Amino acid sequence: MEGQFEEKLLSSLRTEMKTGRYAPADIALVERAFVFAAEAHSGQKRMSGEPYIIHPVSTAYRLAHMRLDAETISGALLHDVCEDTHVSPKDIRKVLGERIAFLVEGITKLDQVRYRETERDAENLRKMFLAVAKDIRIVLIKLADRFHNMETLHYVAPEKRKRIAMETLEIYAPLAYRLGIGELKGQLEDLAFPYAYPQEHHWLMRHIKDTLEERRAYAARLIPKIQRELECEKLYPKNIHARAKHHYSLYRKLVMRNEDIRNIHDLIALRIIVGTVEECYRALGIIHKFWPPLPGRIKDYIATPKPNGYQSLHTTVFGPEKKITEIQIRTPSMHEEAENGIAAHWAYTELKNNPATAVVKGLPHAKNLAWVSQLREWQKEFQNPEDFLESLKIDFFKDRIFVFTPKGEVLDLPEGSTPIDFAYQIHSQVGDTAVGARVNGRMVTLSHELKNVDVVEILTQKNKKPSQGWLKFVKTASAKKKILSVLRQKK
């Protein structure tokens, strides 16, 4: 009976890989990893009472659906064997090779630390970020692992659910966002929401039910109209579909802006997928020809991508039936990037074409993820795990803005940052010697709060030192630490 069940699981994974056009040799590698994992976990059960092998297969299936390489999928199948069975990394190395063993060891190290509750959480987070800097695939496996664990959270003891849900909201979902995996970020948040904030979740679901149904019906009427208008202009979209806003994201928007749910215009947004960048702008022009945009609500993330690599055109228009509607326009590759982020760069076809280069680089398109290079610096700055956790919550997980240097380089900062935070992110010496700042060509104070897409220039003076007063308004923990370090030296 167990053999039949396992064959069914393997068959579903095999089918997904065939759909993704994986090479026979890669499917064979994943099959060997599956057999290895099934033997190692034989007889083990999940809290649900189901065979344990369901969990690693679900994790692997998610990564296959994201079209990650066969090594990553194999690593996902084996991600618990070293911790929960008699298997050692040496055994994996012998059967499946060095690179898969490396991934499994990396995941095992994330889970092996045992500290007091707060220290353990902080140290696990530190380990996770070290893993990001080492090989991004380790963290992609960890995110897929967390996703399936959240899907089955109702089987966990009630007293543990809230802690796991909060950890998902505070750590895993923001990490998915920073890696550009927008869809996974939203799914993790929505799975955690009812356990982290049960009353708020119940309130939201009660209030959006009618509005959501009405907006879905409106979107269904609007899609053929948009299709028709675009085709009349000889522009043939590849796809037009509606996207419902994730529940937790909607809840945060309502709370932060103190808004009425009837005024949330992107409860259902429309996405138009077209073939080229030129067609994105053409489609925007055609949409505006029929439905005027709301002032200040056109966002060009193609010309100016978000720090995590996200690209699209966004517009909010006065649509038919006097309804305000948000529309997003992007190419297929932009859509893939928006859904799967950095995972899209680890896509199977790219690795297949040049596996050696892809593995050596480790972090493709790293210029879109400049924060990764900061991780090693943070390791040096924050030796205490709890200080490290605190700095990450401020410097990494808060809502982000992106601002520019006069040369057009993008810096990624937490909301509320000042020119001093900006200066220290460029270099410690720039921060230490800062005497003034220009924002968008205008002189501002060093405590000025920076806004999204500001152009910032720091004025410096040789032999200048940080002021004690800076500590009252500086935002980032890393800048604060550097200021304190210089002030102590002065004493």
N, C-alpha and C positions, 0 to 999 in steps of 0.2 A: 504493500500500500504506500509506504514512504517513498519507494522508488518511483512509483507512478506520479506521485505529487511533485517530486523533484524534477522529473522529466518535463512535467507541465510548466514548471517555473523556468527551466532552461529553455524550453521551446519559446516562451514569450520573450525572453531576452534575445534569443537567436533571431526571432522575427523582427524585433526592433532594430537589430544591427543590420539585417538584410535590407530593411527599409532605408536605412542610412547608407547603404552601399558600401559597407565595410568589406575589405578583402577577405577571402576565405581563410588565409593564414591568421588574420586578426581574430576572426570568429573562433577559429580553432584554439587560439591562445586563451580567449575568454572561457571557452568550454573546459579547458584544462584547469583554469582557476576555479571554475564552478565545482568541478568534481573534487578538487582539493578542499574547498570550503565546505562542501556538503559532507565529506567524510569527517572533517575536523569538528563540525557542529552536530554530528549525528547523535540523536537522542536528546539534544538540548531543546528547551521550549522558551518561548517569549512569555511575558506576563499575561498575554491574552490566551495562553494555552496552545498557540499555534507553533509549528516547528520553527526553530530559530532561523533557519536558512532563508525564511521569507524576508527578514530584515536586510541582510547583505544584498540579496537579489533586488529588492526594491531600491536600495541605494544605487546599485550598479545600473539599474534600468533608467533611473533619472539621468544619470550621466551619459548613458548611451543615447537617450532622447536629446540631450544637449550636444550630441555628436563629438564627445571627447574621445581621445585615443584609446586603443585597446588596453594599454598598460594601466591607464587610470581606471577603466572599468574593472580590470582584473584586481587592481588594488582595492577597489570598493568591495568586491566580493570577499576579499580576505581581511577587511579592515579590523575585524574583531578576533581573528584566530589566535594571535599572539597573546592577547589579554585573557581570553575566555576559554582557551583550550591548551592542550599539551604542545602545540606547534611552536617552533622557534623561527626567528628570521633566517637562520641557517637552513632550515628545512625548505623554506620558500625559495631561497636563493638557489638551492640544488634543483628544484623542480621547475621554477618559473623565471629564474634569472635575477641578476643584480638589481635592475631598475625597479622591478615590481617589489622586491624585498625592501628597497630604499623607501618607497612610498608607504608600505605597510609599517615599517619601523617608525617613520615620521608620524603616522597617525597614532601608533601605540604610545609614543613619547608624549603626545598631547594628553593622553588619558591616564598616564601612570603616576602623575604627581599626587602626593597625599599630604595635605596641609590642614590647618584649622580652616573652618568654612571660608572666611573672608580671604585669608592668605591663599588658600587653594584656588579659589576663583581667580584671584589676581595673577597667580603664577601660571595657571592654565591659559589665561589670556596672553600673558607674556610669551608663553611657548607657542601659542597659535600665531602670533605676529612674527616670531622668529621663523616659523614654518612658511609664512607668506613670503618672507624675504629669501628663503631657501628654494622652495619649489611650490609654486602656486597650486599645483594639482592636489597636494596634501590637504589644503584648506577647502578646495572644491569638493573633495570626498567628504570632508567633515561637515560641510554645509548640507550636502545631500543626505548624509547620515542623520543630521539634526532634523531635516524636513520629515523624514519617515518617522522618527521618534515623536515628533509633534503630532503627526497624523494619528498616532496610537497612544497619545498622552492620557486618554480616559482610562486606560488600563493601569496606570501608575497610581500609587497610594495618594489619596487626596491631599495630604499634608505636603507632598513633594511637588504637586502640579504647579502651584503658584510660583515657586522658586525657579522651576525649569522654564515656565512661560516668561517670567521677568528677564531671565538670562537670555532668552531668545529675542525679546524686544530690545534689550539694551546692548547686546553683543552680536548675536548672529545675524539679525536682520540688517543692522547698520553695516556690518562687514559685507554682506551680499550687495548692499547698495554701493559701497565704496569700490567693489569689484565690478560694478556696472550691471549686476544681474538683477534688474528691476523686477522682473516677474517673480523670482524666488523671494526677494525681499518682501514684496506684498503678500505672498502666500504664507511666509513664516509669521508675519505680523498678524494676519487674519486667523491663523491657527492658534496663536498665543493669546489674542485679545480676550476671548471668553473666559480664560483661566486667570489671566492677570487682572482683569477689570470686569468681573461678571455682571455687576449692576449696570455699568455704563454700556456694556455690550447689549444687554437686554433692552435698555432704553433706546439705543440707536436702531436696533432691528425693528422695534415696534414703530418707530417714527419714519423709517425710510421705506417701509413696505409699499405703500400706495404710490409714493413719489417715484420710486424705482421702476415700478411696473409701467407707470405713465410715460417715463422717459424712455424705457425700452421700446414701447409701442411707437413713440415719436421717432426714435432712431430708425426703426424698421421702415417707417414711411419716408424718411429723409434720404436713406441710402440710394434708392433708385433715382431720385431727383438729381443727386450729385453725379451719379454715374452718367445720367443722360446729358447734363450740362457739360461735363468734361468731354464726352464723346462727340458732342456737337462741335467742339473746338479741336477735334482730331487728337485728343489726348485719351489714351486707353489705360486706365488704372489696372494694376495687377490684382488688387484686392481693395475692398472697402468694407470695414467691419466696425461694430460698436464695441467699446470697452467700458465695463462698469468700474467705477472707482473702488479700490480696496477699502473694506470697512474701517480698519484701524486708521488708515490715512485720512479717510473722511472724518472720523471722530476727532482726530488731532486738529484738523482744519477748523472744525466747528468750535472746539474748545479754545484754540489759540486766537482765533479771529472773532470769537463771540458772535458767530453768525447764525442766522436762521437757515434751516436746511433747504428752504425754498429758494435761497439765494446762492446755493452751490451749483454753479453752471456746468461743472465737469463731472457730475454724478454719473452721467453716461457721456463719454467723449467718442467722437468718430475718428477712425484712423484711415487715411488714404495711402496706399502703397503704390508708388509709381517707379518707373524703370531707372531714371537718372536724376542727378542733382538739378539739372536744368528743368526737368519736368516737375520737380518739387515746387520751384518758383513759379512756373507756368500755372500749375494747379492752384497755387495760392492766389494768383492774379484772377483766375477764372472764378474762384469762390467769392472773392471780394467784389467782382463785377455784379454778382447777383445778390449777395448778402453783405452789407457793410460791416467792417470790423468795429469792435468797441475800442475807443481810444486807449492807447497804452497797453493793449492786450495781444500785440503781435510779438512773438519771441522767435528769434532766429538762432537756434542752436546748431545750425549747419555751419554758418560762418564762425560762430563762437561756441564750440562744443562745451558741455559741462566737464568738470575736472575728471569725472569717471569715464569720459569718452562718449557720453550720450549725444546723439545728433537727431534733430527733427526741426520742422517748422511748426510752431503752435500759433493758432489764431482763435479768438473768440468772436463770433459774429452774431448779428441780429438775424436769426434764421427765419425760415418760413413759420407760419402760425404764430408770429410774434414771440418766438422762443429764443432765448440766448443759448448758443451752442458752441462747445469747444471742439476744434478740429485739429488733428495732428497729421502732418504730411511728411513722409519719409521714403527712402529707397529700401529694397529688400535687405541690403547689407546693414543699413542703419537699424532696421527692425530687428535683425538677428543680434546686433550689438546691444540694443535696448533690452532685449529679452534675456540674453545670456552673457552679456558683458565680456569680461576677459576670457570666459570659457569659449566664446566664439573664436578667439584667436588660437585656442588650443584645439580648434575643430579638427576632426579626424582627417579630412582631406589635406589640410595644411601640413600636419605631421607626416602623413603618408608621402607627400611630395618631397619633404626635406626633414626627416626625423632627427638627424644629427644636429642640424642648426637649431631646430625648435627646442631640443632638450638642453643644449648648451646655453641658449639665451635664457631659458627658464621663465622669463617674463616678457612675452612679446608685447610690442607697443607700449613699453614701459614709460615713455614720455607722457602718456595719458594718465599714468599712475605714479606721479612724482612722489606721492606720500610714501610709497614702498621704500624709497631710499632713505627716508627719515627714520625708519624702524631701527636700523642699526645704531643710529645716533641716540635714539631714545634708550636703547639697551644700556649705553654707556652712562647716560645722564641720570637714569632712575634705577638705581641698584635695588631699592626696596620694592618688592612686588606691589604693595598697596599704593605707593606713590605712583608707580607705573600705571596702575589701573585708573587712578584719579586723573592722571595727565591724559590718558587716552579718552576718558569720558569727556574731558573738556576739549582737547585738541583734535580728536578724531571722530567721535560719535555725535557731536552736536550738529545742528543744522549748518550747512556750509554756504559760504559765498565764494565766488572766484573773482580775483582782482588782477590787474595787469601792471607790469613794469613799463616804463616808457618805451622799452624795446619790443613790447608786445608779448613778453613771456607771461604765462598764467601762473598765479599762486593760489593755492587752495587753503582757505582759512575758516575757522569757526565763526558763525554769525556773531556780530558785536565786536569783532577785532578792531584794533586801532593801528595807526601807522607804526607804532613801536612793535606790535606783533608782526607786522609785515616786514619791518626792517630786520628783526631777528630771524625770520624765516629765510631771508636772503643770505645773511651771514652774521655771525656774532659780532664781528668788527663793525658792520654797518649799524647794528642795533646799539652797540656801546657808544658810538660817536655821533648818533643822531641828534640834530639840533632843531630840525623843522621838517615840514612835509608839504608837498603840493598834491592835491587831489583834483584830477581833471583840470589841471592848470591853475588852480586857485590855492593860495596859502591857507593851511588849516592848522589847528593845534595838534599836538602829538596825542591828545586824548580823543580826537575826532573819531566817531564811529564810521567805519568803512561800509560801503554798500556794494551790492553785486555789480560787477563790471566797471568799478572805479579804476581809473589809471592813477597809480600812486608813484610819486618820486620822493625819495628820502634825501634831505640835505644833511651833510655830515661836516664835522669840524675835527681836525686832528687834535689828539690829546684830550678830547671831551670824554667824560665818563657818565655812566647812567646816574639818574637822580632817584633818591628814595621815593619821591612822589609818584614815579611811574608805577610803582606797585599798586597804587590805588585804582588805576584804570586799565592796566594791561590785562589781556584776556587769557592768552594761552599759558598753560603750565610750563611749557619749555622756555618761553621768553622770561617768565617770572623767575625760573630757576637760574637762568643766565645772569639776570640783573642782580639777584641776591648773591651770586658767586662773586661778582665784581665788587659789590658793596662790602662784602666781608674782607676782601683783599685790601680795600682802602683803609679799613680799620687797623 
